[in-house]
């Protein structure tokens, strides 16, 4: 049951919001069916004052933290986690619907994997297909091949390898390279050990970066298919995709510069960065063309 107003919830659920609509009510209502553990729901507002969020706060279902502006996903999530004494943190998008018992399934997996710092559910798209939310840390070849081929040839073998698209893996609880930030259960000790999300990422790649740093610090990232959620991806920006396209590519360039920062890696680093610039221009042009039809 919700633990708003109770002294010691075992889970703090941090939901980063930006002008949400009814999907936030669906998130909060489904969360109540997802666990028997005590929890508190903390909404971190990156947008304008919001009636849906205020209604949840007024009803006692949530607490609101104002970030002071659109500070980005990772920075807002860190704000929401700050000061928590709960052993578990959830960081989630508001356009997620929890399936019954799904948070309990994640907490059950956490008991089985004491050296894991992050746990992710099976994520379904709205049509019921499995979203590839548990992925390998991208090598240069894997990342570049996926970036170049995924849009034109979605089923190419490089992207399938990167996204771990093996039918049997969809139902196997296992360690992976990193997990989608759409919904993560985090061991607070591990999250604090790596100092949370890197706030240099405004949006996108902060989950990859977190998973990689957890792995480097000796923590595992574990996907838990027995926990299931549905994600209505991009509810807040589908009608205006260009800013998100630009944010995605800016974060990709930041990740590449950080991953290949040594002087002798400069040719590789800049060739990939230039390729990302070219892909960004192409995707922006396609989005503008689609909107003009």
One Martini backbone bead per residue (centre of mass of N, CA, C, O) as a GRO file, in nm:
protein
  293
    1UNK     BB    1   0.102   0.031   0.013
    2UNK     BB    2   0.096   0.341   0.056
    3UNK     BB    3   0.347   0.570   0.238
    4UNK     BB    4   0.227   0.833   0.270
    5UNK     BB    5   0.319   0.956   0.592
    6UNK     BB    6   0.520   0.749   0.652
    7UNK     BB    7   0.832   0.690   0.799
    8UNK     BB    8   0.924   0.384   0.642
    9UNK     BB    9   0.982   0.322   0.349
   10UNK     BB   10   1.115   0.075   0.121
   11UNK     BB   11   1.016   0.266  -0.124
   12UNK     BB   12   1.125   0.494  -0.371
   13UNK     BB   13   0.930   0.670  -0.610
   14UNK     BB   14   1.057   0.815  -0.907
   15UNK     BB   15   0.890   1.074  -1.100
   16UNK     BB   16   0.940   1.222  -1.405
   17UNK     BB   17   0.801   1.538  -1.506
   18UNK     BB   18   0.631   1.682  -1.819
   19UNK     BB   19   0.336   1.772  -1.866
   20UNK     BB   20   0.118   1.579  -1.774
   21UNK     BB   21  -0.141   1.352  -1.789
   22UNK     BB   22  -0.329   1.070  -1.751
   23UNK     BB   23  -0.076   0.883  -1.722
   24UNK     BB   24  -0.018   0.951  -1.422
   25UNK     BB   25  -0.266   0.816  -1.302
   26UNK     BB   26  -0.198   0.533  -1.413
   27UNK     BB   27   0.063   0.501  -1.264
   28UNK     BB   28  -0.045   0.530  -0.970
   29UNK     BB   29  -0.264   0.309  -0.983
   30UNK     BB   30  -0.074   0.069  -1.069
   31UNK     BB   31   0.125   0.081  -0.832
   32UNK     BB   32  -0.082  -0.024  -0.616
   33UNK     BB   33  -0.066  -0.326  -0.769
   34UNK     BB   34   0.263  -0.393  -0.759
   35UNK     BB   35   0.258  -0.387  -0.430
   36UNK     BB   36   0.309  -0.469  -0.068
   37UNK     BB   37   0.488  -0.250  -0.021
   38UNK     BB   38   0.621   0.020   0.107
   39UNK     BB   39   0.562   0.356  -0.026
   40UNK     BB   40   0.684   0.640  -0.214
   41UNK     BB   41   0.575   0.921  -0.410
   42UNK     BB   42   0.789   1.108  -0.631
   43UNK     BB   43   0.755   1.418  -0.789
   44UNK     BB   44   0.939   1.556  -1.063
   45UNK     BB   45   0.928   1.889  -1.184
   46UNK     BB   46   1.010   2.010  -1.525
   47UNK     BB   47   0.760   2.192  -1.549
   48UNK     BB   48   0.469   2.303  -1.520
   49UNK     BB   49   0.207   2.350  -1.367
   50UNK     BB   50   0.001   2.063  -1.243
   51UNK     BB   51  -0.305   1.915  -1.197
   52UNK     BB   52  -0.241   1.615  -1.170
   53UNK     BB   53  -0.019   1.637  -0.959
   54UNK     BB   54  -0.181   1.800  -0.749
   55UNK     BB   55  -0.400   1.586  -0.701
   56UNK     BB   56  -0.208   1.370  -0.583
   57UNK     BB   57  -0.110   1.541  -0.349
   58UNK     BB   58  -0.389   1.614  -0.220
   59UNK     BB   59  -0.457   1.294  -0.175
   60UNK     BB   60  -0.167   1.156  -0.070
   61UNK     BB   61  -0.005   0.992  -0.314
   62UNK     BB   62   0.208   1.240  -0.316
   63UNK     BB   63   0.515   1.409  -0.383
   64UNK     BB   64   0.656   1.735  -0.451
   65UNK     BB   65   0.923   1.833  -0.679
   66UNK     BB   66   1.090   2.121  -0.766
   67UNK     BB   67   1.346   2.187  -1.004
   68UNK     BB   68   1.324   2.487  -1.167
   69UNK     BB   69   1.306   2.317  -1.436
   70UNK     BB   70   1.457   2.184  -1.724
   71UNK     BB   71   1.711   1.959  -1.602
   72UNK     BB   72   1.653   1.677  -1.661
   73UNK     BB   73   1.644   1.347  -1.587
   74UNK     BB   74   1.886   1.281  -1.399
   75UNK     BB   75   1.873   1.528  -1.212
   76UNK     BB   76   1.581   1.478  -1.119
   77UNK     BB   77   1.627   1.196  -1.001
   78UNK     BB   78   1.832   1.287  -0.788
   79UNK     BB   79   1.638   1.473  -0.639
   80UNK     BB   80   1.430   1.246  -0.563
   81UNK     BB   81   1.655   1.068  -0.400
   82UNK     BB   82   1.715   1.267  -0.201
   83UNK     BB   83   1.728   1.153   0.139
   84UNK     BB   84   1.693   0.864   0.128
   85UNK     BB   85   1.629   0.556   0.341
   86UNK     BB   86   1.561   0.365   0.143
   87UNK     BB   87   1.678   0.070  -0.006
   88UNK     BB   88   1.479   0.162  -0.247
   89UNK     BB   89   1.470   0.256  -0.594
   90UNK     BB   90   1.260   0.427  -0.823
   91UNK     BB   91   1.283   0.493  -1.177
   92UNK     BB   92   1.034   0.680  -1.375
   93UNK     BB   93   0.806   0.707  -1.604
   94UNK     BB   94   0.471   0.822  -1.650
   95UNK     BB   95   0.420   0.614  -1.919
   96UNK     BB   96   0.370   0.383  -1.706
   97UNK     BB   97   0.238   0.048  -1.662
   98UNK     BB   98   0.165  -0.153  -1.413
   99UNK     BB   99   0.172  -0.471  -1.327
  100UNK     BB  100   0.069  -0.695  -1.129
  101UNK     BB  101   0.344  -0.748  -0.909
  102UNK     BB  102   0.607  -0.615  -1.039
  103UNK     BB  103   0.763  -0.500  -0.795
  104UNK     BB  104   0.779  -0.763  -0.637
  105UNK     BB  105   0.950  -0.908  -0.853
  106UNK     BB  106   1.194  -0.722  -0.829
  107UNK     BB  107   1.243  -0.766  -0.522
  108UNK     BB  108   1.288  -1.070  -0.547
  109UNK     BB  109   1.541  -1.051  -0.728
  110UNK     BB  110   1.713  -0.886  -0.528
  111UNK     BB  111   1.742  -1.126  -0.325
  112UNK     BB  112   1.901  -1.309  -0.549
  113UNK     BB  113   2.093  -1.029  -0.610
  114UNK     BB  114   2.320  -0.881  -0.404
  115UNK     BB  115   2.518  -0.762  -0.660
  116UNK     BB  116   2.286  -0.583  -0.751
  117UNK     BB  117   2.183  -0.244  -0.858
  118UNK     BB  118   1.994  -0.327  -1.111
  119UNK     BB  119   1.644  -0.342  -1.224
  120UNK     BB  120   1.447  -0.488  -1.494
  121UNK     BB  121   1.182  -0.514  -1.682
  122UNK     BB  122   0.947  -0.608  -1.884
  123UNK     BB  123   0.884  -0.430  -2.187
  124UNK     BB  124   0.591  -0.303  -2.327
  125UNK     BB  125   0.423  -0.220  -2.575
  126UNK     BB  126   0.106  -0.131  -2.664
  127UNK     BB  127   0.097  -0.400  -2.863
  128UNK     BB  128   0.282  -0.625  -2.683
  129UNK     BB  129   0.561  -0.587  -2.747
  130UNK     BB  130   0.896  -0.631  -2.698
  131UNK     BB  131   1.119  -0.434  -2.551
  132UNK     BB  132   1.469  -0.365  -2.580
  133UNK     BB  133   1.585  -0.308  -2.246
  134UNK     BB  134   1.827  -0.527  -2.266
  135UNK     BB  135   2.173  -0.454  -2.299
  136UNK     BB  136   2.464  -0.403  -2.440
  137UNK     BB  137   2.763  -0.286  -2.432
  138UNK     BB  138   2.890  -0.077  -2.666
  139UNK     BB  139   3.079  -0.117  -2.903
  140UNK     BB  140   3.196   0.027  -3.171
  141UNK     BB  141   3.072  -0.172  -3.378
  142UNK     BB  142   2.794  -0.203  -3.251
  143UNK     BB  143   2.710   0.097  -3.235
  144UNK     BB  144   2.758   0.177  -3.532
  145UNK     BB  145   2.583  -0.037  -3.667
  146UNK     BB  146   2.318   0.041  -3.532
  147UNK     BB  147   2.309   0.342  -3.618
  148UNK     BB  148   2.315   0.281  -3.935
  149UNK     BB  149   2.080   0.028  -3.954
  150UNK     BB  150   1.813   0.039  -3.780
  151UNK     BB  151   1.620   0.208  -3.961
  152UNK     BB  152   1.653   0.055  -4.245
  153UNK     BB  153   1.735  -0.233  -4.067
  154UNK     BB  154   1.600  -0.357  -3.792
  155UNK     BB  155   1.694  -0.685  -3.837
  156UNK     BB  156   1.976  -0.666  -3.801
  157UNK     BB  157   2.236  -0.839  -3.651
  158UNK     BB  158   2.358  -0.609  -3.484
  159UNK     BB  159   2.101  -0.510  -3.340
  160UNK     BB  160   2.021  -0.784  -3.221
  161UNK     BB  161   2.272  -0.810  -3.046
  162UNK     BB  162   2.243  -0.545  -2.885
  163UNK     BB  163   1.926  -0.616  -2.801
  164UNK     BB  164   1.894  -0.918  -2.739
  165UNK     BB  165   1.713  -1.082  -2.981
  166UNK     BB  166   1.614  -1.346  -2.804
  167UNK     BB  167   1.351  -1.528  -2.733
  168UNK     BB  168   1.462  -1.668  -2.469
  169UNK     BB  169   1.550  -1.395  -2.319
  170UNK     BB  170   1.267  -1.276  -2.243
  171UNK     BB  171   1.254  -1.524  -1.994
  172UNK     BB  172   1.544  -1.440  -1.864
  173UNK     BB  173   1.717  -1.419  -1.584
  174UNK     BB  174   1.979  -1.162  -1.610
  175UNK     BB  175   2.268  -1.036  -1.687
  176UNK     BB  176   2.358  -0.709  -1.810
  177UNK     BB  177   2.475  -0.415  -1.924
  178UNK     BB  178   2.183  -0.263  -1.958
  179UNK     BB  179   1.901  -0.043  -1.870
  180UNK     BB  180   1.616   0.097  -1.894
  181UNK     BB  181   1.497   0.420  -1.773
  182UNK     BB  182   1.186   0.384  -1.764
  183UNK     BB  183   1.256   0.137  -1.547
  184UNK     BB  184   1.400   0.128  -1.214
  185UNK     BB  185   1.560  -0.076  -0.983
  186UNK     BB  186   1.742   0.049  -0.696
  187UNK     BB  187   2.010   0.026  -0.508
  188UNK     BB  188   2.099   0.268  -0.305
  189UNK     BB  189   2.391   0.192  -0.253
  190UNK     BB  190   2.470   0.186  -0.556
  191UNK     BB  191   2.376   0.468  -0.642
  192UNK     BB  192   2.569   0.613  -0.439
  193UNK     BB  193   2.839   0.485  -0.531
  194UNK     BB  194   2.793   0.639  -0.835
  195UNK     BB  195   2.635   0.917  -0.796
  196UNK     BB  196   2.436   0.852  -0.991
  197UNK     BB  197   2.353   1.044  -1.228
  198UNK     BB  198   2.471   1.199  -1.504
  199UNK     BB  199   2.417   1.548  -1.553
  200UNK     BB  200   2.535   1.583  -1.849
  201UNK     BB  201   2.274   1.437  -1.916
  202UNK     BB  202   1.972   1.538  -2.019
  203UNK     BB  203   1.894   1.307  -2.242
  204UNK     BB  204   1.983   1.022  -2.272
  205UNK     BB  205   2.226   0.773  -2.178
  206UNK     BB  206   2.202   0.767  -1.863
  207UNK     BB  207   2.150   0.457  -1.848
  208UNK     BB  208   2.403   0.352  -1.978
  209UNK     BB  209   2.601   0.496  -1.791
  210UNK     BB  210   2.501   0.369  -1.530
  211UNK     BB  211   2.543   0.070  -1.604
  212UNK     BB  212   2.848   0.095  -1.656
  213UNK     BB  213   2.927   0.202  -1.370
  214UNK     BB  214   2.820  -0.032  -1.210
  215UNK     BB  215   2.996  -0.249  -1.344
  216UNK     BB  216   3.275  -0.109  -1.268
  217UNK     BB  217   3.182  -0.135  -0.943
  218UNK     BB  218   3.051  -0.448  -0.917
  219UNK     BB  219   2.769  -0.427  -1.044
  220UNK     BB  220   2.468  -0.545  -1.144
  221UNK     BB  221   2.249  -0.601  -1.427
  222UNK     BB  222   1.899  -0.699  -1.406
  223UNK     BB  223   1.670  -0.892  -1.570
  224UNK     BB  224   1.294  -0.921  -1.510
  225UNK     BB  225   1.043  -1.092  -1.670
  226UNK     BB  226   0.830  -1.128  -1.427
  227UNK     BB  227   0.836  -0.826  -1.478
  228UNK     BB  228   0.568  -0.605  -1.592
  229UNK     BB  229   0.539  -0.344  -1.841
  230UNK     BB  230   0.391  -0.051  -1.988
  231UNK     BB  231   0.498   0.162  -2.269
  232UNK     BB  232   0.420   0.496  -2.369
  233UNK     BB  233   0.614   0.626  -2.581
  234UNK     BB  234   0.644   0.967  -2.589
  235UNK     BB  235   0.389   1.131  -2.495
  236UNK     BB  236   0.524   1.438  -2.465
  237UNK     BB  237   0.675   1.428  -2.791
  238UNK     BB  238   0.540   1.320  -3.059
  239UNK     BB  239   0.450   1.605  -3.186
  240UNK     BB  240   0.770   1.704  -3.105
  241UNK     BB  241   1.061   1.548  -3.204
  242UNK     BB  242   1.311   1.730  -3.255
  243UNK     BB  243   1.429   1.781  -2.967
  244UNK     BB  244   1.482   1.473  -2.917
  245UNK     BB  245   1.674   1.420  -3.145
  246UNK     BB  246   1.886   1.622  -3.047
  247UNK     BB  247   1.927   1.504  -2.762
  248UNK     BB  248   2.014   1.221  -2.846
  249UNK     BB  249   2.270   1.308  -3.010
  250UNK     BB  250   2.413   1.466  -2.790
  251UNK     BB  251   2.445   1.219  -2.599
  252UNK     BB  252   2.599   1.038  -2.794
  253UNK     BB  253   2.844   1.223  -2.820
  254UNK     BB  254   2.919   1.227  -2.523
  255UNK     BB  255   2.970   0.925  -2.494
  256UNK     BB  256   3.193   0.898  -2.706
  257UNK     BB  257   3.391   1.104  -2.584
  258UNK     BB  258   3.418   0.943  -2.312
  259UNK     BB  259   3.496   0.654  -2.421
  260UNK     BB  260   3.702   0.811  -2.652
  261UNK     BB  261   3.941   1.017  -2.498
  262UNK     BB  262   4.191   0.939  -2.614
  263UNK     BB  263   4.421   1.054  -2.829
  264UNK     BB  264   4.433   0.783  -3.017
  265UNK     BB  265   4.099   0.806  -3.057
  266UNK     BB  266   4.027   1.052  -3.237
  267UNK     BB  267   3.944   0.935  -3.515
  268UNK     BB  268   3.707   0.773  -3.406
  269UNK     BB  269   3.555   0.990  -3.253
  270UNK     BB  270   3.508   1.191  -3.500
  271UNK     BB  271   3.369   0.998  -3.693
  272UNK     BB  272   3.125   0.942  -3.512
  273UNK     BB  273   3.033   1.232  -3.462
  274UNK     BB  274   2.982   1.300  -3.761
  275UNK     BB  275   2.775   1.075  -3.806
  276UNK     BB  276   2.570   1.187  -3.597
  277UNK     BB  277   2.520   1.453  -3.734
  278UNK     BB  278   2.408   1.337  -3.998
  279UNK     BB  279   2.173   1.179  -3.869
  280UNK     BB  280   2.030   1.415  -3.741
  281UNK     BB  281   1.963   1.570  -4.000
  282UNK     BB  282   1.797   1.342  -4.128
  283UNK     BB  283   1.580   1.310  -3.899
  284UNK     BB  284   1.476   1.599  -3.902
  285UNK     BB  285   1.386   1.602  -4.197
  286UNK     BB  286   1.181   1.369  -4.169
  287UNK     BB  287   1.002   1.501  -3.950
  288UNK     BB  288   0.922   1.750  -4.116
  289UNK     BB  289   0.793   1.598  -4.351
  290UNK     BB  290   0.576   1.449  -4.185
  291UNK     BB  291   0.438   1.715  -4.067
  292UNK     BB  292   0.366   1.841  -4.365
  293UNK     BB  293   0.138   1.620  -4.456
   0.00000   0.00000   0.00000
